[in-house]
Amino acid sequence: MFDRDIWQEIFHTLRNNKLRTFLTGFSVGWAIFILVMLLASVNGMQNGFTGQFNDDATNSIFIRPGTTAKAYAGFEAGRRIQLKNDDFDYIKNSFPKDVEYISARYFSGTTARYKSETGSYSVQAVHPDHQIIEKTLITEGRFFNTSDVINKAKVAVLGRKVAEDLFKKEDPLGKFVEFNGLPFRVIGIFTDEGDDNAERIIYAPITTYQRIYGNTNDINQVVLTYNPTYDLTKALEFSGKLEDLMKRRHKISPEDQAGLYVWNYAEAFDDISKFSSVLNAISIGVGFLILIAGIVGIGNIMVFTIKERTKEIGVRKALGAQPKQIINLVLLESVFITALSGFIGLVFAWIILSLIGPTINTPAFTNPSVSLSTVVTATIILIVAGVLAGLIPAVKAANVKPIVALSDK
């Protein structure tokens, strides 16, 4: 393999067929380049999809009421469903082994005022478990606790943007802010990995807001995380059971998809995984088709090369060259062209992704990149492709009879 004479012959052949070698090598390099870029694009899309769910625990389930679309149990269609505190307690107490964390949500809006600064913000009144479910990162102070909920304390946790708007550079902890004229003490500041809008939210104990608005026991949503040891099948089975039981509690037809929404992150991740698998398959298929075109081109080059060197091969065999030596010569030339051109395409794609990939960060497309395993696999494909491209011409060269080769014109 490292015979100097053999490599001199290979380079001599390549120099004599510069244009043909370049075009064929370009097709192989382009194929690898396209394959790597397509796989990186798929990873970028998957990163974007996954990133949109990173603000919440990946084993989350959301239960949201709707308006019935079908008549059922003596009730007409068009009935608006309202969740209550009893629904929250029912789920929490009925599934102690299935539910990890759980919180109700009560949505409201408020005009917040601190000294001369005012602003309008969304308020989410929740339970303490909501901090873990939403992956709320407390940077100052604390989140409210069970005692705050029981005592219906007027405390609030502000998003970073809210704190900046109202307090500028003043420390907000311990200060009182008016929400629609009612004083709330700031006990914490949080950040969110989502966009800036996610940090323009105010959290407060749900019992406090329910008391403020007429001692209501209405809630807008229930959000929970299920047992993290559950696989996809068990997670979907649990969310299906929740949906059935909640529809039964609120007299909603089992076939009515509009009366109650139960959304499981596991289902979304499963859909993303299937979609990504399809895209990966398409990308690999396209890359292989282009690579096959390059292999055919290299095979053609080797056939022409062998035809041009028929007499030379005949002399070699007449002087005692073994068939395996002829095959080795042809295969080395084929592998060299394929590996070199493919490696150039691979490196070029890697450089582009390294420079541009980290700068791309959108909700649907984030940091396109390829893994080390992809690079190793592509390298193996190159070597195999080179062998396949030269195999038929190599066998043909090895079978040339010296008497026929020497008489060839």
N, C-alpha and C positions, 0 to 999 in steps of 0.2 A: 504493500500500500504506500510506503514511503520511498519507493524506488525513484531516484532522481531522474533517470532516463524516461520513465513512464510519465512523470509530471511535465518534463520538457516536451514530450510529444503532445500531451493534452493542451498545454499552452500554445504550442505551435498550431494545432488544429483550431483553437479558438481565435487566434489572430488571423487565420486564413478565412474565417467565416464570421467576421466582426458583426455585420449587420444582422445576420440571421441569429447569431448568438444573443445579441442585445435585445432583439424583439422577443425572442423566446424567454430570455431571462426576465424581461420587463413584465411579461404576462404572468410569470410565476410570482414575482415580487408584488405585482399589483393585486394578485389573488390573495396573498397573505395579508397585505395591507388592508384590503377590503374586509377580509374575515375578522381581523383584529378590531377594526373600527366598528364593524357591525356588532360584535360581541360587547365592545365597550359601550356602545349606544344602548344596547339592551340593559346592561348593568346600570347605566345612567338613568334610564327610565324606571328601573326597579328601585334604585336609590331614591328617586323623586317620589314614587308612590309610597314607599316605606316611610320616608321622611314626613309625609303628611300625617302619619299616624303616631309619630314619635312623641307627640304631646300627651298622649294617653297611654295607660297600661295596655299592653298588647292582648291581654286576656279580658278586655272590657266587654260588657253588654249594656246596651242602652234601651230603656223601655219608655216609649213616648205614646201618649194617647192621640187619637185622631177622631174622625167622624165616620160613623158606620155607613156602609154602602148597601147593606142588605137588611131587610126586616128579619127579626129573630126574637123568639120567646115573648111574643106579644108587643114588642117594640118596633116602631116604624124605622125605616132607613133615614139617614140624615141626623141621627142622634149623636151629639157631641159627648165624647167620653172624658170624664174628669177623674184623675188619680187623686187619692187622698193619703193622709198619713197612715191609715189602716193598711193600705196596699204596701207601703214601705215596711211596716211592722210585720206584715204577713210574709213577705219574701225573706226578710231578715231572720225571722224565727222558724220558718218552715224548712229552710235549707242550710242548716249550720255547717254541714260538711262540704257543701257545694260553693257557698259564697265566701270569698276571702275578705273583701272590703265592699261596703255599700253606702250610698248616700242618695238622698232625695235632692232635687233641684227646684228652687222657686225663683223664677226670673222677674226682674223688675228693672226700672230705670230710675235714675236720680239726678238731681242737680246738686252737685257738691260745691261747698263754699268753705274756703279758709282765708280769713282776713278779707283782702280785696280780690282774691283769685276765685273764679268760679269755672265750672265745666260740667257738661252732661256726660254721664257714663252709664254703662250697663252694670247691674248688680246681680250676682249669683249668690243666693242664699242657700247654703248647703250644710252637710254634716262634716265632722272632722275627717272622716275617711276620704273625703273628696280630694284632699291634698295628695294622697298616695295614688289615687285613681288617675288624676290629671297630671301627675308628676310635677306638681307646683313646687318650684325651687324658692325657698325662703332665703332672702339675702340679708335681711335685718329683722330682728324681733322673732315672732313666732306665728304659727297658725292658731286659730282658736281651737279649744278643746271641748271635751264632753261637758265640763262644768259650765262653760260659756253657753252651751246649747241649753242645758237644763235651766240655768238662771236667766235665759233670754237676754243675755248681756248685749249692750249696744257697743260692740267692738267691730272693727273692720280690718281687713288685710288689703292693702292697696297694690295694684300693679305698678311696675316701675314708672311707666309713662304717666300714670295718674299722680304719683308722688312728685314727679318732676314738674307737671303742670301746676299743681296747687302749692307746693312748698318751695319750688325753685331749688336753692341750695341749702335750705333749712332742714334740720333733722326732723322727720315727721313722727317718729316714735313717741308715744305718750301724748301727742297733741290731739285736740278735738276738732273734728270736721263736721260740718252740718250737711246732712243728707235730707233734702227737702225740708229744711228747717229743724231737723232733729239732730242733736249732737251724738256723734260716734267717736270713740277713742281709737286711734290707730295703734294696732299692736304688732303689725308686721308689714314687710314689703316683699313682693315676689317678682321673679322674672319668669319668662316662658320661652321655650325653644321655638315657638311658632313665630308669626310676624308681630309687628308692633301692636296691632289691634288686640292681640291676646293679652297685652300688658296694659290695656286701657279698661280693665275689668276690676270690679271691687267684690271681694268675698265677705260675706257676713253670716252669722248663725241663722239657720233657717227658721228656728222658733222665734227669733227676734222679728224677722220680717213678717212672719205669719201673724204675730200679735199686732204689729203696726197696721196691717191691712185688715182690720176687723176681726181679729182672732180666728182667722180662717184656718182650715186644715187641708186646704188644696195644695197640691204640688204639681209641678209641670213635667217632671221627668224622674225616673229612677235610674241611676247608673251604678253598676257593680262590677267587680272582678270575680271571676270564678276560680275554683281551685287550680293553681298553676301547673299541677301534675297532669291535668286532663289533656289528652290528645285531641286532634281535630274532631274525630267521631264523637267522643264523649262531650266535648264542648258544644257541638251542634245539637246533640241529644238533650243537653241541659237547657239550652236556649229554647229549643222546641217545646220542652215540658213547661218552661216558664210562660211561653206564649199561650199554650193551651189552657193552663190554669188561670191566667189573668183574663183571658177571653171568657172563661166560664164565670169568673167573679163578676164581670161587668156585662154579662148576658150579650156577648158578641158572637155572631155565627163563626164557627171554626173556619169556614171558607172566606170570611170577610178579611181582606188584607188591608183595608183602609181604617178599620176601627181601632186597631192597636198595632204599633210598630215595635218589634223586638229585633234589634240589630246587633249582631255578634261580630267583633273584630276578626275572629277566627275565620269566618266566612269570607271576609274581605281579603285577608292574607292568602287564603286558599285560591281565590279568584286571581289575585296578583301573581301567585306562584304559577298557576296554570297558564296565564297570559304570557308571563316571562318565559316559560318553557316553550311555548309555541314560537315566540319571537326568536329564542335561541336556536330552535330547530330550523327555522327559516334562514337565519343568519348563517348557520353552519352549512345548510344546503346550498345557499347562494355562493358561499366561499368555496365549497368543494367543486361546484360546477365550473367556476372560474379557474380553479386549480387544475381540474381535469383538462381544460383547454390548454393550459400551460404544459401539462404533462404530454399531451398529444403533440404539441409543438416541439418539445424536446425530443420526443421519439422520432419525429420527422427529421430533425437535425441529425440525429444519430444514424438514421437510415441513409441519408444523403452522404454523411461523412464516411460511413462504411463502404458505400458504393464507390466513392472517390478513392478510397484506400484499399480497394479489393486486391490489387496487385501486391501492395505492401503486406497485407494480411497473408496472401499466398506465400510470399517469400518467407515470412515469419514461420509459417507452418512447415514450409519445406525445410527450414533450418532447425526444426525440432520444437517450435513453440507449442505448448500444450493448449487445448481448448479453454481451460480455466484461466490461462494467462490472457488470452484474447478477451474472454468475458470480463475479467477483472479490469482490463484497460478501458473497455467501453463503459462499464458500470461506474468506474471512478470518474470518468468525464461527465457522465450524466448526473451523478450525485453532486459533483462539484458545481456545475451550472445551477442546478436546482437549489442547493443549500446556500450558495453565495447570494443569488438573486433574491431568494426568499428571506434570507437573514437581513438583507438590506431593507426589504419591505417591512419586516418586523420591527427593526430598529427605528425606521422612519415613523411608523405608526406609534411606537412607544414614546418617541420624543414629542410628537404632536400632543399625545394624551397627557404627558407630564407637564407640558407648558400650558395647555389650554384647559384640560380637565378640571383642575382645582378652582378655576375662575368661574366655572359654570355652576350656578346654584339657583335653580328655579323650582317652583312647586312640582312641576312635571318632569324635570330633568336635572339631575344633580351629579356632579363629579363622575363623568363617564371614565371608566378605567377597566383594566384587565388584570386578572390575578396571575400569580407566578405559574400556577398549574396550566393556565391557558397558554402561556409562553412556551412552557416545556412541551405541551401537547402539539403546539404548532411546529416546534422544532422536530419532533418525532415524525410529524406528517411530512415535513420537507424531506427528511432522509428516506422515508418510505416512498414518497413520490419520485425521488431521484432514481431509486432502484427500479420502480415500476416503469419509469420512462425509458430506461436503458435496457430493460430485461429482454424484450423481443429483438431489438437490434443486436444485442450482445450475443444471444443464442444464434442469430442468423450469421453473425461474423464467425462464431466458433465452428459453424458447420460448413464454412467455405472450404472447398477442396483445393489443394494447392495447384493441381494441374489445370483446373478451371480458372482459378484466379490469375495464374500466370499467363494464360492465353487471352484474358480479358483485355479489350482495347479501351 
